[in-house]
């Protein structure tokens, strides 16, 4: 059940309207920390892939525009596209290896075709997310979020020492330390108002320290034009679907799914960091985030640039600043699009010294790592889940650092696929979760209409299940009572169930250690049951008639989880065999 009383230092929730200055300030700060990696990732991939400067310019502008559109879509939430939260989008580092391979094999047109085709898998995953809920669990998502920090950390540490030759030895440590200490001090001891500006203050202090050492180079800023657009043509598509396409499509699809898992984790985490009081995860938000990510990937392919993904650092920014209003996401996206056509602004942001940027992002990555841990712990850490997290995390670390059989893997398909720790860890985590599902206890299933006539067959179904599991009479009574109250709550949310065509209900039951888990699958409206159960502790002891079933369910069940997807609701009731 979702717990109450865990108050967060969030000043503005997604639906709130902060003052314009606050919205613009937080949005600009977030954009400043994200634009540089968006641009640099494209530049690095294009140059390693042997592409001319004309394509580099085109790829950078296209990436900024697409990232801006996708970020705005995430914030405003058009239909089922978008999360309705601040989830900044940008070029995906997970695609670096496969995109370089595509550029070397067939140029931007081949890469564009692969990105477009692989993006379709993301839409399919979003549409069928409820069917894959037992695979892409909070444990898997939390592990992926933790591995994001592991994957990014080596790049940050390299960037932290990236200064021009001949620079004094103290330059990089001084700039990085000044940034990191300033941000940490403001977050730990600053007032709420000052905490809003901690990122930009930290970066400003870092740049001020870096300037005397000569590592804050403004020549590129002075030489850049104010307004401009790359004179280059759209790279087009490779529609030949030759051997290179079919060879590279599997790794593109795998990395796309890995990126989708990252988005799932971000979609869950952003809901936790954006509220003053935690709420149960709304998986319709996660589906919307996946769809917006898919749109970003599709547009990236159409534009001939690198695929998109959610930038998890924007989640940590909400905790740093206390501002989670979706209007910030609109500002971030607008800044991306605006900078695409103002080269001088882009040059100003890229001119921020590496040690300064790395010092600030390192603080965000540390908070991101904790967010992954929080996702795992909130789901309940059993010995099986601990095994999944521990093994997949450390194997991901090993592959990321090329500590595991680097000579055997080489540069082939396996080597490219496992070179990224997030990809390797995700594959291990998903494989372990699928293994547990396939070897778990058999599920019993019951189908019936969602009305009052469902009560007798539901009672018989649960009693038969308890009898096969050799439960005691008192434990059986507790299980059946929990099932009856769960049905009563479902009926409250759908009316009396006397419609000419009542909604259908599918009930499954399975053993999980010393507990029984009854799962109710149907279509509901209204509020999440987890949130309603959490509020019971704050209500007076004398309930009204509508609260009785909730209180009884709370009494009989050890936990209740309600997952709301588009078109389906899944309520999972766990009852312990022993009190």
N, C-alpha and C positions, 0 to 999 in steps of 0.2 A: 504494500500500500504506500501511496505517497505520504510522506511525513510532513507535518506542519511545524512552524516555529523556526525554520532555518532561514532567517532573514538575511538577504544579500544586500550589499551596498550598491544597489542599482537605483539611480535617481530617475531615469526615464525608461519606461518599458516600451516595447515595440509600437504600441498604439498611441503613446504619448507624443505631445508636440513641444519639444524643447524650444527655448528662445532661438531665434535665427542665428545669432552669433555662436551659440553653443553648438548647434547643428553643423554650421559651416566649419567651425574650428575642429571638431572631432572628425568630421568627414575629410577635411584636408589633411589632418594628421595621419589618418588611416591610409589615404591615398599616397602620401609621401613615403610610407614604409612599404608599399606594395608595388608602386610604379616601377621602381628600379629593377626588382626581380622579374617583373613582367617583360620589360624591355631586354634585360641582359640575357634571359633564357633564350629568347628568339635569336639574339645576336650570336650567342655561343653555339647554338645548334646549327644555324645557317653557315657560320664560318667553318665549323668542324666538318659540315657536310659539303664544303667546297662550293658554296653559292656566291654569286657576285654581289657587290655592294648594292646594286639596284634592287635585288630581292631582299636584302637585309632591311633596307629602308621600307619596302612594301610590307614585309612581315611584321615589323615593329608597329607601323601605323595600324595595320589590320588587327593585330593582337590587342592594341589599346582600345580600338573601337569595339571589337567584339567583347572584350572584357567589361567595358563600360555598359554595353547593352545587357549582358548577362547579369551583371551586378544589380542593375536597376530592376530587371525582371525578378530577381530573387527578392528584392525589397517590396515591390508593389504587388506582387502575386496576382497575375492575370489568370483567372480560372484555376486550373490545376497546375499552372506553371509558376513556380516561385514559392519560396518558403514564407514570405511575409516577415523576414528577419534580416538583420544586417549580415550578409554572407558575401564578402568580396570575392570576385572571380578573377582569375588570371591564368597565365600560361602554366601548364603542368610540368613540373620537373620530372615526374614519373615517366613522361613520354620522351625524354631526351635521347635515350639510347635507341629506341625503335624509330624515332623520327630521323635521327642521323643516318640510320641504316636505310631508310626509305629515300632520303635525299641522295645518298651515295648510289643507290640502285637505279633510281628513275627520276630524281629531281622533285621539285615542289608539286608537280602535277600528280605523281604517284602518291606522294604523302597526302595530298588533298583528298584523293579518292579513298585511301585507307581510313582517314579520319572521318569522312562522311559515313562510310559503311559501318565502321565500328561504333559510331555514335548511336546508331539505331538500337544496339544492344542495351544502351542505357535507358532508352524509353521503354523497352520491353521489361527491363528489371523494375522500373518504377511502377509499371502497370500491374506486375505480378509480385510486388513486394510482400504482400500478405502471405503468399504461398511459400515464400523463401524466408519467412520470419525465423524459422528454426535454424537456419544456416547463418544469416547475417544478424546475429544476436548482439546485445550490448557488449558481451565479452569480446566478440570479434571486432566490433566497431571500436571499442575502447583500446584494444591492442593495436589496431591500425593507427589510431590517433597518437598513441605513445610512440609507435615506430616512425611517425612523421617527424617527430622531434629527433629521433635517432638518425634519420636520413638527412635531415637538414643540418644537424649539428656539425658534421665534418666540413661542410661548405662554409658555415659561419666561422669556424675556427681558422680556416684558411684565409677567409676574407678579413678576419681580425688582424692578421699580420701582413695584409696586402698593401704595401706602400712602395713608392718609387725607389729605385736603387739610389744609394747614396744618402738616404734619409737616416737621421739619427736613430739609434736603437730605442730611445725612449718614446719616439713619436707614436707608434702603434699602441703600445700599452697605455700611454697617457690618455690618448683620445678615447680608446675603448673603455678604459676604467672610469674616466670622467662621465661618459654617457651612462654607463651601467649604474654607477653610484648615484648619479642625480635622479634617474628614473626610480630606482629602488627606494631612495630616501623619500621622494615625494609620494610614492604609493604607500609606503609604510607609515609615514608620519604627516603627510600633507593633508590639508583641509579638503573637503569634497570639491570645492571650487578649484583649488590648486591642482588636485589630482586629475581634473579634466585636461589640464595642459601639460601633464608630466611627459608625454612623448615628445612634444615639440620643444619643451624646455630642455629635456635631456639631449636631444639632437643638436639644439643650438649651443649648449654648453660644450658638447663634444667637438663641434665644428670650430668653436672659439679656441679650444685647446689645440686643435689640429693645425689651425692657420699659422702660428709662429713656426711650426716645424716644416712648413711648405708642402703639406700633403692635401691641402684644400685648394685644388687647381681650378681656377675660374676661367681659364683661357677658352675652353670649349663653350662655356656659357657666353662669353663675349663674341665669339665667332659665329654662333648659331643665329639663324634668322628668326624674326619674331613669328611670322606666319609662313607656313609652307606645306606642301603635299608632295610625296615622292613621285617623281616622274617615272612610273614603271607600270607595266601591264599586269593584269590578273594572270596568275600562272596557269589557270585552267585545270582540267582533269585528264588523267590517263584512263581512258575507257577500254583499253585493250585487254585488261584483266589477264595479263600474262603470268609467267611463272613467278616473277618477283612479287606480284600482288598476292598470289595465293600463299607464297612462302611467308610473307610478312603479316598477312591478315591475322593468323592465330595470336602472335604476340601483341598485336594492336588490340585485339579483343580482350585478351587477358589483362593488359594494362588498363584498358577502359573499365573493366569490372573492378579492378583494384581501385581506380579513381572513384568509382561509384561507391565502393565500400567506405572510402575516405569521406565522401559526401554524406553517406548515411550517418557515419560517426559525427560529422560536423552538424548535420541536421538534428541529431539528438542533443548534442552538446550545446548548440546555440539556444535551445529552449531552456536549458538549465541555467545558463549564465545571463539570460535576458529578463529574468523575473525576480522580483524582490522575494517572493515566496515560491519555492519549487512547485511545479505542477507535473502531473503525469505526462509522459511523452505523447504527443499527437503525431501519429505516423502519417497523417495527411500532409503535415508540414514537411516531413522527410520525403514523401513522394513528390511534393512540389519542388523541393530542392533538387531532387534527381532530374526532374523534367527540365528545370532551368539549366542545370549542368549539361543535359543532353542538347538543349538548344544552343548553348555556348559552343559545344563541340561541333554541332552541325554547322553553325555559322563560321567557325574556325576553318572547317574543311572547305566550305564554299568560298571563303576568302583566301584560302591557300596558306594559312599560318598554323602555328602549333595549337593543339587542343587546350581547352579550358579545364579548370578544376576550382573547387572552393579553396580559398586561402584561409587556413585555420587561424592564422595570426589575428584575423579580424574578430574572432571569438574572444581571444584573450584581451583584445582591446576593450571590449565591453566591460570586463572586470577591472581593467586599469582605470578607465575613465568614468564608469558608472552610467554610460549612455548607451542604450540599446534600441533607441527609436529607429524605425525603418527609414525615416527621412535621412538618416545618416547614410544609409545604403544608396539612396538616390544621389546624394552629394558625391559619394565616392565614384559611382558610375559616371556622373556628369564630368567630374574632374578627369577621369580616364579619357573620355571622348574629347574633351577640350584640349588636353595636353597633346593628343594625337595630331592636332593641327597647329600647335604652337611649339616648334622645336626648341626655342630658348627656355621655356618652362621645363620641358623634359630634360634638357641639358643641365639645368640648375639642380634638379632632383638627382640626376645620375652623378653629379659632381660631389655629392655627399661622400666623404672619405669612407672607404671600406671598413676600417676599424670602428667608426662611429655607427654606421648602419648595423654592423654585426653586434656591437654592444647592446643596442636597443632591441634588435630582433632576438638576441639570446635571452633577454628577460621574458619576452612574449613566449618563446619556445618552452622555457621552463614552466610557465603557467599552463601552456598547452599540454605538456606531459602530465601535469596534475589533473587536467580535465579528463584525459584518457583513463587515469586511475580512478577518478570519481565515477565514470560510467561503469567500470567493472565492479566497483564496490557496491554501488547502488543496486546492481542486479543480484547481489548475494554471491559471495565467493565460496563455493563449495570446493572440495578437493579436486573434482573433475574440471571445473572452470579454472582453478589455479593451475592445473597441469596444462591446459590449453594456453593460458596467458604466458606462463613461464617458458614453455618450450618454444612457442611461436615467436615470442619476443626475442629470446636469446639466439635462436637460429636466424632471425631477421638481422640482429646485430652482427652475427658471424658472417653472413653473406654480404652484408653492406660493407664490411671492412675487409672482405676477401680473405677471411681466415679459414674458410671451409673449402677444401679441395680446389683451390684456384687453378692448379695445373690440369686437373681432370676436366673441369667445366669448360675452360678455354673461352673462345670468342663465339662459339656456336649458339644455337637457339637457347639451350639451357643456361649458358653463361650470360647471355643478354637478359634473359628473363629473371635470373636470380641475382644479378648484380645489384639490384635495388633492394635494400632491406625491407622496405614496406611491401614490395611485391612478394618476396620470399616468405616473410612472416604471415602475410594474408593467406597465401596458399596453404601453409602449414596449419593455421588456425581453422580455415574452412574445412580442410581435410579431416581434422580431428573432430570437429563438430558434426560433420556428415557421418563419420564413423560411429559416434555416440548415438546418432539418430537411427542408423541402420541396425545397430546391435542393442538398442534399448528394448524395454518391455513392450509387448504388443498393446496397441490401443484398441479399446472397445468403442464402438460407434453406435449412435442412436439418432435417427432422423424423425422429426415430428413438427407439427404446426406450433407456432408461438401463440398459444392461448391457454386458458385455464384448464382445458382438457389434457394438456401435456403433463400435468402434475402426477397422476397415477403411473403412467409409463416411465417417467423420469425417476420416481421413487423406486420402482421395481428394478430399473437399470442399475442404479447406484447400489442397491442392496445386493444384487447379483454380483456386481463387481467386487464389493467388500467381502462377500462370501468366498469367492474364488481366491481372494488375497488372504483369507483366514483372519479377518479382522474381528476384534471382540464386539460384543453387542453394543457397548457404549460408543466405541469408535465408529461402528456402522451407523448408529443413530446420529452421531455428529456429522458424518459425511452426508447422509441423506438430508439432514436439516439444512446444512450449508447449501446443497443443491436446490432445495425448495425455496430458500430465501433468495438465492441468485435468480431463480426463475421469477419470483415475485418482483424483484427489482427490474428485471428485463421487461416484465409486463407493465410496470409503472411507466417505463420510458417509451412504450409503444401503444399505450391505451389499454383497453380491456381485452384486446385480442379477439373481439367479436366481429371483425370485418368479414365480408364475404370471401375474400381471399387473404387469409392471415399470413403473416410473414413466416418463413420457414426457420427452424432452429436445428442445428446439428450439434450434438453433445458427444464429446469423446472423453474417455477416462483412461488414465495410465498410472502405473506405480512409479514413484521416483524415490528410491530409498525407503525411509519409513513413512513417506507421505503419499497421498493420492492427489492427482491433479485432474480436475474436471474442467474441460474447455467448452465454452458455449460460443457458437459462431452464428451470428445473425446480422441484421441491419437495424441500427438504432439511430435515434436522434438525441439531442440533449447533451448534457455535460458528461465528462468522463467520470466513471464510477469511482476510480481511484481518488480523484479530487474530492468527490462528495464524501467518501469514507474518511478522508483525511480531515475534513472539516468537522466531523462528529465530535472530535476532542475539544472543539471550541464552542460547541452548542450547549445550551442548558440541559440538565439531566432529564427533564421531562419532555420527551419528544412528541411531535405531532404524529398523526397517523401515517404520513408518508415516510417518516424516518424509521419506523419500527423495523421494516425489513432490512434496511441498511445496518441498523444497530445489531440485529440478530446475525446477519451475515458477518459483520465485524467480529462478533463473539465466537462464532463457530469456525471460521476460516483462519488459518495462520497467515495467509496473504491473499490478496486479490489484485490482479493486474488487468487493466482494460486497454486494449490497443485499438485505436480508431484508424481505419484506412478508408479510402474512397470506396464506397460500395459494400463495406463489410466491417463489422465490429467483432472483436474476439475478446471474451472475458475468461480469464484463467483463474480458477479458484483452487487453492491448495489447502488441504486439510491434513494435519499431522495425525499419525496413527496413535501416538502416545502424547498425552498432555504434558 
